Amino acid sequence: MLAVLRQRNFGLLWLGQFISAIGDWVLYIALPFYTFSLTGSALATGAMFMASTLPRLLFGSVAGVFVDRWDRKKTMIVADVLRAVIVLLLLVVRSPEWLWLIYLSSFAEALVSQFFVPAKTAIIPRLVSEQDLLTANSLNAFSDAITRLLGAALGGVLMSWLGSQSVILLDSASFLVSGTLIVLIVLPAAAPLPLVPSHKRGGARWLAVWKEWLGGLRRVKQERLIASLFVVMGVAYLGDSMFSVLIVPLVKNIMGGGALQLSWVMMAHGIGGLTGGLILGQMGKSVSPYRLNTLGLGLTGIIALIIINFPLLPVVLPLMLFVGFAIMAWSVGTQTLLQMNIQDQYRGRIFGTLGTTMALMSLIGMGLAGALADLLGVVFILDIAGGLYLVSGVVAWVMLHEPAPFARSS
């Protein structure tokens, strides 16, 4: 695992994203608190989360077209600079009259991220060999898990001691550090991506964008493994979002716990994810991403159903460790399978479309859980969520097969 991290180009990208993610989580913890402090309104705070979610749903798929057209390294650098500037807009917000600027900044930052995230995912197969892909993705997943814990703690401390401005400045600076480290990456030569001829203008250019977007969607439909993964992940995220919405009433109403017990449950989940990232990173060359996907989904469903139907804290806490591990397994397995089986010129569009699909399924799951839990009961809806994990694992076992990767152009 350390050998992959010591590879210069991947190490620069990983370190930049580690620093940037800490800044993101610091702001993610502090900004909702600041918004609620300004307004005293849960609705106003919820609207902030909606503003940051909508770009994934509306623009993720289309952004992938441009990620495939543009130089991905430059795209990431420009995105980091733009996000550093956008975050600084929050420094102006001092009263409820400026609340609209929080929504604008959240929306704009999330919109720019729709270009950065698929570009980062698409560029990784050019930074490491195919046999190191699973290890590289595990390292990224480990970084995401540990920065979530560190960022949450740091965000609360900074907000309490130094105020909102310190959090904003830290997040902005983290984007600049990330962009600087990406500048230092030296990419191997690659076959040029197809571009629109320069003589095309106006409507012809947008027609070309439209055709390329449709071409990406057709690729999803035509490639059996990619289409299967979209179906599997769609079902899994539907259940995952339902579980996320109802974890609080599960702990509070069913388990009889409070905020402290909820924090223990979430910490156990996080520690399981951290452990999973480390273990998978060590096993990278000896484990099949197909098996990680299939077994991880099935294990998540089985454990979730046990937790839901035996909601005792001594049972739930150790099992949440395994849930965190299992989710890490199917997440890393899915990303690795897609990277191995998508030709380079389509990666931006496919990963952008996947992000949009996941956002849509998450919104549907959240809406269903919120609307039906009071009507049918929290446990019943959570059993459905656990069943969806199991279904996605069965579908993966039936529809997916050990992949025969494309020859990657790098």
Contacts in CASP RR format, 6 or more apart in sequence:
PFRMAT RR
TARGET T0000
AUTHOR 0000-0000-0000
METHOD contacts of the structure
MODEL  1
MLAVLRQRNFGLLWLGQFISAIGDWVLYIALPFYTFSLTGSALATGAMFM
ASTLPRLLFGSVAGVFVDRWDRKKTMIVADVLRAVIVLLLLVVRSPEWLW
LIYLSSFAEALVSQFFVPAKTAIIPRLVSEQDLLTANSLNAFSDAITRLL
GAALGGVLMSWLGSQSVILLDSASFLVSGTLIVLIVLPAAAPLPLVPSHK
RGGARWLAVWKEWLGGLRRVKQERLIASLFVVMGVAYLGDSMFSVLIVPL
VKNIMGGGALQLSWVMMAHGIGGLTGGLILGQMGKSVSPYRLNTLGLGLT
GIIALIIINFPLLPVVLPLMLFVGFAIMAWSVGTQTLLQMNIQDQYRGRI
FGTLGTTMALMSLIGMGLAGALADLLGVVFILDIAGGLYLVSGVVAWVML
HEPAPFARSS
1 135 0 8 1.000
1 138 0 8 1.000
1 139 0 8 1.000
1 278 0 8 1.000
1 281 0 8 1.000
1 282 0 8 1.000
1 284 0 8 1.000
4 10 0 8 1.000
4 128 0 8 1.000
4 132 0 8 1.000
4 135 0 8 1.000
4 136 0 8 1.000
4 139 0 8 1.000
5 11 0 8 1.000
5 14 0 8 1.000
5 139 0 8 1.000
7 127 0 8 1.000
7 128 0 8 1.000
7 132 0 8 1.000
8 186 0 8 1.000
9 127 0 8 1.000
9 185 0 8 1.000
9 186 0 8 1.000
9 187 0 8 1.000
10 124 0 8 1.000
10 127 0 8 1.000
10 128 0 8 1.000
10 136 0 8 1.000
12 181 0 8 1.000
12 182 0 8 1.000
12 184 0 8 1.000
12 185 0 8 1.000
13 120 0 8 1.000
13 123 0 8 1.000
13 124 0 8 1.000
13 127 0 8 1.000
13 181 0 8 1.000
13 182 0 8 1.000
13 185 0 8 1.000
14 139 0 8 1.000
14 140 0 8 1.000
14 143 0 8 1.000
15 181 0 8 1.000
16 177 0 8 1.000
16 178 0 8 1.000
16 179 0 8 1.000
16 181 0 8 1.000
16 182 0 8 1.000
17 120 0 8 1.000
17 140 0 8 1.000
17 143 0 8 1.000
17 178 0 8 1.000
18 143 0 8 1.000
18 147 0 8 1.000
19 174 0 8 1.000
19 177 0 8 1.000
19 178 0 8 1.000
19 181 0 8 1.000
20 80 0 8 1.000
20 174 0 8 1.000
20 175 0 8 1.000
20 177 0 8 1.000
20 178 0 8 1.000
21 143 0 8 1.000
21 144 0 8 1.000
21 147 0 8 1.000
21 148 0 8 1.000
22 147 0 8 1.000
22 150 0 8 1.000
22 151 0 8 1.000
22 154 0 8 1.000
22 174 0 8 1.000
23 147 0 8 1.000
23 151 0 8 1.000
23 170 0 8 1.000
23 171 0 8 1.000
23 174 0 8 1.000
24 147 0 8 1.000
24 171 0 8 1.000
24 174 0 8 1.000
25 147 0 8 1.000
25 148 0 8 1.000
25 150 0 8 1.000
25 151 0 8 1.000
25 152 0 8 1.000
25 154 0 8 1.000
25 155 0 8 1.000
26 151 0 8 1.000
26 154 0 8 1.000
26 155 0 8 1.000
26 156 0 8 1.000
26 158 0 8 1.000
26 167 0 8 1.000
26 170 0 8 1.000
26 171 0 8 1.000
27 87 0 8 1.000
27 155 0 8 1.000
27 167 0 8 1.000
27 168 0 8 1.000
27 170 0 8 1.000
27 171 0 8 1.000
29 151 0 8 1.000
29 152 0 8 1.000
29 155 0 8 1.000
29 156 0 8 1.000
29 159 0 8 1.000
30 155 0 8 1.000
30 156 0 8 1.000
30 158 0 8 1.000
30 159 0 8 1.000
30 164 0 8 1.000
30 167 0 8 1.000
31 48 0 8 1.000
31 90 0 8 1.000
31 102 0 8 1.000
31 106 0 8 1.000
31 164 0 8 1.000
31 167 0 8 1.000
32 45 0 8 1.000
32 46 0 8 1.000
32 48 0 8 1.000
32 49 0 8 1.000
33 156 0 8 1.000
33 159 0 8 1.000
34 93 0 8 1.000
34 159 0 8 1.000
34 164 0 8 1.000
35 44 0 8 1.000
35 45 0 8 1.000
35 48 0 8 1.000
35 99 0 8 1.000
35 102 0 8 1.000
36 42 0 8 1.000
36 44 0 8 1.000
36 45 0 8 1.000
38 44 0 8 1.000
38 93 0 8 1.000
38 95 0 8 1.000
38 96 0 8 1.000
38 99 0 8 1.000
39 45 0 8 1.000
39 96 0 8 1.000
39 99 0 8 1.000
44 99 0 8 1.000
47 103 0 8 1.000
48 102 0 8 1.000
48 103 0 8 1.000
48 106 0 8 1.000
51 103 0 8 1.000
51 104 0 8 1.000
51 106 0 8 1.000
51 107 0 8 1.000
51 110 0 8 1.000
52 106 0 8 1.000
52 107 0 8 1.000
52 109 0 8 1.000
52 110 0 8 1.000
53 110 0 8 1.000
53 359 0 8 1.000
53 363 0 8 1.000
54 107 0 8 1.000
54 110 0 8 1.000
55 107 0 8 1.000
55 110 0 8 1.000
55 111 0 8 1.000
55 113 0 8 1.000
55 114 0 8 1.000
56 110 0 8 1.000
56 114 0 8 1.000
56 355 0 8 1.000
56 356 0 8 1.000
56 358 0 8 1.000
56 359 0 8 1.000
57 356 0 8 1.000
57 359 0 8 1.000
57 360 0 8 1.000
57 363 0 8 1.000
58 356 0 8 1.000
59 111 0 8 1.000
59 114 0 8 1.000
59 356 0 8 1.000
60 114 0 8 1.000
60 118 0 8 1.000
60 352 0 8 1.000
60 353 0 8 1.000
60 355 0 8 1.000
60 356 0 8 1.000
60 359 0 8 1.000
61 213 0 8 1.000
61 217 0 8 1.000
61 349 0 8 1.000
61 352 0 8 1.000
61 353 0 8 1.000
61 355 0 8 1.000
61 356 0 8 1.000
62 209 0 8 1.000
62 213 0 8 1.000
63 114 0 8 1.000
63 115 0 8 1.000
63 118 0 8 1.000
63 352 0 8 1.000
64 114 0 8 1.000
64 115 0 8 1.000
64 118 0 8 1.000
64 348 0 8 1.000
64 349 0 8 1.000
64 351 0 8 1.000
64 352 0 8 1.000
64 353 0 8 1.000
65 209 0 8 1.000
65 212 0 8 1.000
65 213 0 8 1.000
65 216 0 8 1.000
65 348 0 8 1.000
65 349 0 8 1.000
66 75 0 8 1.000
66 115 0 8 1.000
66 209 0 8 1.000
67 75 0 8 1.000
67 115 0 8 1.000
67 118 0 8 1.000
67 119 0 8 1.000
67 122 0 8 1.000
67 347 0 8 1.000
67 348 0 8 1.000
67 349 0 8 1.000
67 351 0 8 1.000
67 352 0 8 1.000
68 122 0 8 1.000
68 193 0 8 1.000
68 212 0 8 1.000
68 345 0 8 1.000
68 346 0 8 1.000
68 347 0 8 1.000
68 348 0 8 1.000
68 349 0 8 1.000
69 193 0 8 1.000
69 194 0 8 1.000
69 195 0 8 1.000
69 196 0 8 1.000
69 212 0 8 1.000
72 119 0 8 1.000
72 122 0 8 1.000
72 123 0 8 1.000
73 123 0 8 1.000
73 182 0 8 1.000
73 185 0 8 1.000
73 187 0 8 1.000
75 115 0 8 1.000
75 116 0 8 1.000
75 119 0 8 1.000
76 116 0 8 1.000
76 119 0 8 1.000
76 120 0 8 1.000
76 123 0 8 1.000
76 179 0 8 1.000
76 182 0 8 1.000
77 179 0 8 1.000
77 182 0 8 1.000
77 183 0 8 1.000
79 112 0 8 1.000
79 113 0 8 1.000
79 115 0 8 1.000
79 116 0 8 1.000
79 119 0 8 1.000
80 116 0 8 1.000
80 175 0 8 1.000
80 176 0 8 1.000
80 178 0 8 1.000
80 179 0 8 1.000
80 182 0 8 1.000
81 175 0 8 1.000
81 176 0 8 1.000
81 179 0 8 1.000
82 112 0 8 1.000
83 109 0 8 1.000
83 112 0 8 1.000
83 113 0 8 1.000
83 116 0 8 1.000
83 175 0 8 1.000
84 172 0 8 1.000
84 173 0 8 1.000
84 175 0 8 1.000
84 176 0 8 1.000
85 172 0 8 1.000
86 105 0 8 1.000
86 108 0 8 1.000
86 109 0 8 1.000
86 112 0 8 1.000
87 105 0 8 1.000
87 109 0 8 1.000
87 168 0 8 1.000
87 171 0 8 1.000
87 172 0 8 1.000
87 175 0 8 1.000
88 168 0 8 1.000
88 169 0 8 1.000
88 172 0 8 1.000
89 101 0 8 1.000
89 104 0 8 1.000
89 105 0 8 1.000
90 101 0 8 1.000
90 102 0 8 1.000
90 105 0 8 1.000
90 164 0 8 1.000
90 168 0 8 1.000
91 165 0 8 1.000
91 168 0 8 1.000
91 169 0 8 1.000
92 98 0 8 1.000
92 101 0 8 1.000
93 99 0 8 1.000
93 101 0 8 1.000
93 102 0 8 1.000
114 352 0 8 1.000
117 351 0 8 1.000
117 352 0 8 1.000
118 347 0 8 1.000
118 348 0 8 1.000
118 349 0 8 1.000
118 351 0 8 1.000
118 352 0 8 1.000
118 355 0 8 1.000
119 348 0 8 1.000
121 335 0 8 1.000
121 339 0 8 1.000
121 347 0 8 1.000
121 348 0 8 1.000
121 351 0 8 1.000
122 339 0 8 1.000
122 344 0 8 1.000
122 347 0 8 1.000
122 348 0 8 1.000
122 351 0 8 1.000
123 187 0 8 1.000
124 133 0 8 1.000
124 136 0 8 1.000
124 137 0 8 1.000
124 140 0 8 1.000
124 339 0 8 1.000
125 133 0 8 1.000
125 339 0 8 1.000
125 340 0 8 1.000
125 344 0 8 1.000
125 347 0 8 1.000
125 408 0 8 1.000
125 410 0 8 1.000
126 187 0 8 1.000
126 188 0 8 1.000
126 190 0 8 1.000
126 344 0 8 1.000
126 410 0 8 1.000
127 136 0 8 1.000
127 185 0 8 1.000
127 187 0 8 1.000
128 135 0 8 1.000
128 136 0 8 1.000
130 340 0 8 1.000
130 405 0 8 1.000
130 408 0 8 1.000
131 285 0 8 1.000
132 284 0 8 1.000
132 285 0 8 1.000
133 336 0 8 1.000
133 339 0 8 1.000
133 340 0 8 1.000
134 280 0 8 1.000
134 281 0 8 1.000
134 284 0 8 1.000
134 285 0 8 1.000
134 287 0 8 1.000
134 289 0 8 1.000
134 292 0 8 1.000
134 332 0 8 1.000
134 333 0 8 1.000
134 336 0 8 1.000
135 280 0 8 1.000
135 281 0 8 1.000
135 284 0 8 1.000
135 285 0 8 1.000
137 332 0 8 1.000
137 333 0 8 1.000
137 335 0 8 1.000
137 336 0 8 1.000
137 339 0 8 1.000
138 276 0 8 1.000
138 277 0 8 1.000
138 278 0 8 1.000
138 280 0 8 1.000
138 281 0 8 1.000
138 284 0 8 1.000
138 328 0 8 1.000
138 332 0 8 1.000
139 277 0 8 1.000
139 281 0 8 1.000
141 273 0 8 1.000
141 276 0 8 1.000
141 277 0 8 1.000
141 280 0 8 1.000
141 328 0 8 1.000
141 331 0 8 1.000
141 332 0 8 1.000
142 273 0 8 1.000
142 274 0 8 1.000
142 276 0 8 1.000
142 277 0 8 1.000
142 278 0 8 1.000
142 281 0 8 1.000
145 270 0 8 1.000
145 272 0 8 1.000
145 273 0 8 1.000
145 274 0 8 1.000
145 277 0 8 1.000
145 328 0 8 1.000
146 274 0 8 1.000
148 270 0 8 1.000
149 267 0 8 1.000
149 270 0 8 1.000
149 274 0 8 1.000
155 167 0 8 1.000
158 166 0 8 1.000
158 167 0 8 1.000
158 170 0 8 1.000
159 166 0 8 1.000
159 167 0 8 1.000
188 410 0 8 1.000
190 344 0 8 1.000
190 409 0 8 1.000
190 410 0 8 1.000
191 344 0 8 1.000
191 409 0 8 1.000
193 344 0 8 1.000
193 345 0 8 1.000
194 345 0 8 1.000
196 205 0 8 1.000
196 208 0 8 1.000
196 209 0 8 1.000
200 208 0 8 1.000
212 349 0 8 1.000
213 349 0 8 1.000
215 349 0 8 1.000
216 346 0 8 1.000
216 349 0 8 1.000
216 350 0 8 1.000
216 353 0 8 1.000
217 349 0 8 1.000
217 353 0 8 1.000
219 226 0 8 1.000
219 342 0 8 1.000
219 346 0 8 1.000
219 349 0 8 1.000
219 350 0 8 1.000
220 226 0 8 1.000
220 227 0 8 1.000
220 230 0 8 1.000
220 350 0 8 1.000
220 353 0 8 1.000
221 227 0 8 1.000
223 341 0 8 1.000
223 342 0 8 1.000
224 399 0 8 1.000
225 337 0 8 1.000
225 341 0 8 1.000
225 400 0 8 1.000
225 401 0 8 1.000
225 403 0 8 1.000
226 338 0 8 1.000
226 341 0 8 1.000
226 342 0 8 1.000
226 350 0 8 1.000
228 395 0 8 1.000
228 396 0 8 1.000
228 399 0 8 1.000
228 400 0 8 1.000
229 293 0 8 1.000
229 334 0 8 1.000
229 337 0 8 1.000
229 338 0 8 1.000
229 400 0 8 1.000
230 354 0 8 1.000
230 357 0 8 1.000
231 395 0 8 1.000
231 399 0 8 1.000
232 293 0 8 1.000
232 297 0 8 1.000
232 334 0 8 1.000
232 392 0 8 1.000
232 393 0 8 1.000
232 395 0 8 1.000
232 396 0 8 1.000
232 399 0 8 1.000
232 400 0 8 1.000
233 334 0 8 1.000
233 354 0 8 1.000
233 357 0 8 1.000
233 358 0 8 1.000
233 392 0 8 1.000
234 357 0 8 1.000
234 358 0 8 1.000
234 361 0 8 1.000
234 392 0 8 1.000
235 388 0 8 1.000
235 391 0 8 1.000
235 392 0 8 1.000
235 395 0 8 1.000
236 297 0 8 1.000
236 300 0 8 1.000
236 330 0 8 1.000
236 388 0 8 1.000
236 389 0 8 1.000
236 392 0 8 1.000
236 393 0 8 1.000
237 358 0 8 1.000
237 361 0 8 1.000
237 362 0 8 1.000
238 361 0 8 1.000
238 362 0 8 1.000
238 364 0 8 1.000
238 365 0 8 1.000
238 388 0 8 1.000
239 365 0 8 1.000
239 384 0 8 1.000
239 385 0 8 1.000
239 386 0 8 1.000
239 387 0 8 1.000
239 388 0 8 1.000
239 389 0 8 1.000
240 327 0 8 1.000
240 362 0 8 1.000
240 385 0 8 1.000
240 389 0 8 1.000
241 361 0 8 1.000
241 362 0 8 1.000
241 363 0 8 1.000
241 364 0 8 1.000
241 365 0 8 1.000
241 366 0 8 1.000
241 369 0 8 1.000
242 365 0 8 1.000
242 366 0 8 1.000
242 368 0 8 1.000
242 369 0 8 1.000
242 381 0 8 1.000
242 382 0 8 1.000
242 384 0 8 1.000
242 385 0 8 1.000
242 388 0 8 1.000
243 304 0 8 1.000
243 382 0 8 1.000
243 385 0 8 1.000
243 386 0 8 1.000
244 366 0 8 1.000
245 365 0 8 1.000
245 366 0 8 1.000
245 367 0 8 1.000
245 369 0 8 1.000
245 370 0 8 1.000
245 373 0 8 1.000
246 369 0 8 1.000
246 370 0 8 1.000
246 373 0 8 1.000
246 378 0 8 1.000
246 381 0 8 1.000
246 382 0 8 1.000
246 385 0 8 1.000
247 262 0 8 1.000
247 265 0 8 1.000
247 266 0 8 1.000
248 262 0 8 1.000
249 373 0 8 1.000
249 378 0 8 1.000
250 308 0 8 1.000
250 311 0 8 1.000
250 378 0 8 1.000
250 379 0 8 1.000
250 382 0 8 1.000
251 257 0 8 1.000
251 258 0 8 1.000
251 261 0 8 1.000
251 262 0 8 1.000
251 265 0 8 1.000
252 258 0 8 1.000
252 262 0 8 1.000
253 378 0 8 1.000
254 311 0 8 1.000
254 378 0 8 1.000
254 379 0 8 1.000
255 261 0 8 1.000
255 311 0 8 1.000
255 312 0 8 1.000
255 313 0 8 1.000
255 316 0 8 1.000
257 313 0 8 1.000
261 313 0 8 1.000
264 313 0 8 1.000
264 317 0 8 1.000
265 316 0 8 1.000
265 317 0 8 1.000
265 320 0 8 1.000
268 316 0 8 1.000
268 317 0 8 1.000
268 318 0 8 1.000
268 320 0 8 1.000
268 321 0 8 1.000
269 320 0 8 1.000
269 321 0 8 1.000
269 323 0 8 1.000
269 324 0 8 1.000
270 324 0 8 1.000
271 321 0 8 1.000
272 320 0 8 1.000
272 321 0 8 1.000
272 322 0 8 1.000
272 323 0 8 1.000
272 324 0 8 1.000
272 325 0 8 1.000
272 328 0 8 1.000
273 324 0 8 1.000
273 325 0 8 1.000
273 327 0 8 1.000
273 328 0 8 1.000
275 321 0 8 1.000
275 325 0 8 1.000
276 324 0 8 1.000
276 325 0 8 1.000
276 328 0 8 1.000
276 329 0 8 1.000
277 328 0 8 1.000
277 332 0 8 1.000
279 325 0 8 1.000
280 287 0 8 1.000
280 292 0 8 1.000
280 328 0 8 1.000
280 329 0 8 1.000
280 332 0 8 1.000
288 402 0 8 1.000
289 332 0 8 1.000
289 333 0 8 1.000
289 334 0 8 1.000
289 336 0 8 1.000
289 337 0 8 1.000
289 340 0 8 1.000
289 403 0 8 1.000
290 333 0 8 1.000
290 337 0 8 1.000
290 400 0 8 1.000
290 401 0 8 1.000
290 402 0 8 1.000
290 403 0 8 1.000
292 329 0 8 1.000
292 330 0 8 1.000
292 332 0 8 1.000
292 333 0 8 1.000
292 336 0 8 1.000
293 329 0 8 1.000
293 330 0 8 1.000
293 333 0 8 1.000
293 334 0 8 1.000
293 337 0 8 1.000
293 393 0 8 1.000
293 396 0 8 1.000
293 400 0 8 1.000
294 393 0 8 1.000
294 396 0 8 1.000
294 397 0 8 1.000
294 400 0 8 1.000
295 329 0 8 1.000
296 326 0 8 1.000
296 327 0 8 1.000
296 329 0 8 1.000
296 330 0 8 1.000
296 393 0 8 1.000
297 326 0 8 1.000
297 330 0 8 1.000
297 389 0 8 1.000
297 390 0 8 1.000
297 392 0 8 1.000
297 393 0 8 1.000
297 396 0 8 1.000
298 326 0 8 1.000
298 389 0 8 1.000
298 390 0 8 1.000
298 392 0 8 1.000
298 393 0 8 1.000
298 394 0 8 1.000
299 322 0 8 1.000
299 326 0 8 1.000
299 329 0 8 1.000
300 323 0 8 1.000
300 326 0 8 1.000
300 327 0 8 1.000
300 330 0 8 1.000
300 386 0 8 1.000
300 389 0 8 1.000
301 386 0 8 1.000
301 387 0 8 1.000
301 389 0 8 1.000
301 390 0 8 1.000
302 390 0 8 1.000
303 319 0 8 1.000
303 322 0 8 1.000
303 323 0 8 1.000
303 326 0 8 1.000
304 323 0 8 1.000
304 382 0 8 1.000
304 385 0 8 1.000
304 386 0 8 1.000
304 387 0 8 1.000
304 389 0 8 1.000
305 383 0 8 1.000
305 386 0 8 1.000
305 387 0 8 1.000
305 390 0 8 1.000
306 315 0 8 1.000
306 319 0 8 1.000
307 315 0 8 1.000
307 316 0 8 1.000
307 319 0 8 1.000
307 320 0 8 1.000
307 323 0 8 1.000
308 379 0 8 1.000
308 382 0 8 1.000
308 383 0 8 1.000
308 386 0 8 1.000
309 379 0 8 1.000
309 383 0 8 1.000
310 316 0 8 1.000
337 400 0 8 1.000
337 403 0 8 1.000
338 350 0 8 1.000
338 351 0 8 1.000
338 354 0 8 1.000
339 347 0 8 1.000
340 403 0 8 1.000
340 405 0 8 1.000
340 406 0 8 1.000
340 408 0 8 1.000
341 403 0 8 1.000
341 405 0 8 1.000
341 406 0 8 1.000
342 350 0 8 1.000
342 406 0 8 1.000
343 406 0 8 1.000
343 408 0 8 1.000
343 409 0 8 1.000
344 408 0 8 1.000
344 409 0 8 1.000
344 410 0 8 1.000
345 409 0 8 1.000
368 381 0 8 1.000
369 381 0 8 1.000
369 385 0 8 1.000
372 381 0 8 1.000
373 381 0 8 1.000
END
